Amino acid sequence: NFTASGQTLSSINPPLAPTLIALYRSLPATSNMSWKASLSRHLPVLRFFGCPKSPASRGLMGWYEKNYEELKHLNPTMPLLLRCSDNASPAITTELSFTTSHLLTYMLQNNKFQNPDGSPNQLRREAAAKFLGYLSDPDLKREYRLSRWNSPGFDPQRPFLDEEDSDWKTHPQIGGDLKRYVEIQEELESTWEVIKSGPDGEFTKAENGLLMCQRVDLWCAGENEVEAALKHLLNLGRECNDLETDFPEFVTEFYPGVADL
């Protein structure tokens, strides 16, 4: 069995990028200032695109002009970039640190593993679930990490090792010490090859599709939809990004506080 615990992956996390409305409704009832202040904790940058002359960008441009000062006060080190050009499609983009787990979950939930006729490919789906099982199994990951060093003075992940000594796995001492490491490594490699074996660039297309989750198009959107889009990106940032808060060494900006100050 692939998992150290002998269990198979029985369920997948909820969809990574559900609709904006579902995300908006699922957010806790907090004040505007509280969620705006948390933007820089989960998103490294926000880019707003629009055309100042186009009615299609009126909602985005209006929201940005009304909220920029407050956002900058609450997130002084976060870039809030406005990119304008004629006939630009209104949108908001950010940067999300997607992992292999996010990618495989996205492919499973959106039925990206397909045969040429459009039917689901069960073999690649099972391989993806199997790989997710490894990623979610701390005991197996720990065993894999520790077994790498079972042969004193030898590192199986040393650069150019296969070119210098392609038969190291058959060495009586080294091969015996690293037997468990080799078993896990070969299983992972064969499973990964199955996952990436889809036709017509299936895997690459899925990667590009997931990357598009960093962008929300807002053609003819109102200001409420712009705010919902930001909360959507914030939700994804909470899931995907692990940012270290950048505290300034010295106070360089004034922050409004209580009235008697």
N, C-alpha and C positions, 0 to 999 in steps of 0.2 A: 504493500500500500504506500502511496506517495507521501501521505501525511504521517508525522511521527506519532500522533495520537490514534491513528487508525481510523480517523473519521474523514468523510468526504465533505466537500463544500455544499451545504444544503440550501444556502440562501445568499443573495447578493444585496449589497446596500441599496438604499433608495436611489432613484435616478440622480445623476450628478447635476444635470442642468434641466430642471423642469421648467414649466412655463413661468413667465414673469408674474402672472397673477397669482399662481399657487405659492410662489416664493414670497410675494408681498403679503399674502394673507397669513403665511406661516411665521412671519417675523413677530417677535414679542412686542407688546404694546409699550414702547418706550418713547421718550420725547425726541423731537427732531435733533436737538443738540447732542443727545447721547449717541445716536448711531452715526452722526456726522463726525463726532470726535473720535470714533473708533476706526475711521477709514484708513488712517495711516498705520494702524496696528496690523492691518491685514492686506492692504494693497500698496505696492511700491510707487505707483504713479496712476494718474487718471488723465486721459486725453479726450478732449471734446472736439468733434469735427462738425462743421456746419458752414452754410453760406449766409452771410448777413443779409443778402437781398432776397433770399428765397423764402416764401411762406412755409415751405416744408420744414425749415429749420427754426421757425419762430419759437416753438416751444423749448427747444434745447437752448437757443441763444438767450431767451428770456430767463430761463431757470439759472443759467450760468451767471448772468449779470446780477441777478437778485441774491444769489447765494455765495458768490465767490469770496467776498470779504469775510463772511462768517466761517466758511470752510478753511480759509487761510489762517484765521485766528486760531481755529481749533486744531489745524494740522500744519504748523508753520514750516516743517521740513519736507512736506510732501509736494512734489511737482503737480500742479493743476494746470494743464496745458490746453490752450484753445488754438485750434488749427482751422483757419478760415481760407476758403478759396471759392471762386465762382462755381456754382452748380455742384458744390460738394454735398455728398450724401450725409445727412446728420447721423452721428453715431457716437458712442462712448466706448473706449477700449482701455484695457489695463493689462497687467502681466500676472499670470497664474502659473505656479510651479506644479504642473501635473506630474504624477508618478505613473509607473507601470501599472499599479493597481487601479488608478483612475482610468487609464486607457482601456484595460481589459474589461473593467466594469461597464464603461461606455459602450464598448463593442458588443457585449452580451445584451445589455438592456435595449440597444437600438438595432438588434438583429443584423449586425455587420458581417457575421460569418455566413456567407451564402455560397451556394453552388452557382455555376454559370446560368442555370435556368431560374434563379431567384429563390429557390427553396433553401431552408436552413441547412447548414453543414454541421452535422452533429459531431463529427470527429474534432473539428477545430473548436467548437463550443466546449466540448469536454476537456480539451487541452487547456483552454483559457481558464476554466473553472479549477482545473488541477493546479495550474500555476498560481492562481489566486489563493488556493489552499496553502501552498508553500509560503506565500507572502504574509498570510494571516496566522501562521503557526510559529510562535516564538521559540518553541523547543527545537523544531527542526532547523530553523535559522541559526540558533545558537550551536547546534551540533555541527552544522556545515561550517560555521566560522571557526570553531575550535579544532575540528578535524583537519583543517588546513595545516596545522602545525604539529601533527602527530609524528612526523619524521624530523628529528633534530637536525638543524642546519640546512634544511631543504624547503624551498617555497615553491609549490606547484603553480603559483601565479606569477612567478618571476618573468619579466619581459624576455622574449626571444627564447624561452626555455625549449619549446618544441623544435625550434630550428637548431639549437645546440645539442639537444639530447632528446630525440623524438621517441626513444624507447624507454623512457624513465618509468613508465607505468608497468613494464614487465620486469623491472629490477626486483630481485627477491626481497631485499630489505625495504626499499622505498615503496614498492608496490604493495607490500603487506601492511606497512604502517598507514598508508593513505587509501586503503581499500574503501572505507566508508566515504571518504571525501570524493573519490572518483565515482562511486555509485551515485551520489547525490548530484554531482556535477554533470555526469552524462545524462541523467534523467532530466535535469533542468534544460540542458542544451537540446535534447531530442524533443522535449515538450515545446520549447520556444520555436524550433524549426517548424513544427506542425502549425503553431499559431500563425506564423508568418508565411505559410505556404499557399495562401489564398490566391485566386486568379485576379488578373487585371489590377494589380497594385492595391489589393483590398486593404492591407495593413497600413500602407502609406496614406491612403485616402481617409482611413479612420483617424490616423494621427492628425491630419490636416483638419478634419471635421471637429475634433476635440479642441484644437487650437482656436477655432472660430468661436468657441464659447467665451473667449476673452473679449469679444466684441458684441455690442448690442446696437442694432440698427434702429433708428428712431425717426423714420420718414413720416412727416406730418404728425408727430407725437406731440401731445400737450405737456405742460409742465408736470402734471401728476405722473404721467408715464415716464418722464425723464427721471423723476425721483424714484419710481419703482425700479427702473433699470439700474440705478446706482445701488439700491438695496440688494438687488439680484447679484451684482458683481461683488458686493460686500459679503454676501452669503457664500459665494464661491471662494472668496479670499479666506474666509474662516476655515473652509474645508481644505484648501490646497496650499496656502502660504504659511510659512513659519518665519515671520519677520521679527527681528530684534529691534525694539523701540530705540530710536535715535534721540537720546536726550542731549540738549546743547550743554557745553561746558560752562557757558556764561549766559545770563539773561540778556538777550539782544532785542527782544520785542516786548511791548507792553500788552498784557492780557487783561481785559476788563474783569474786575472782581466785584466785591460787595460795594454797596453804594457809599458807605462812610469812608472808604479809602480814597 
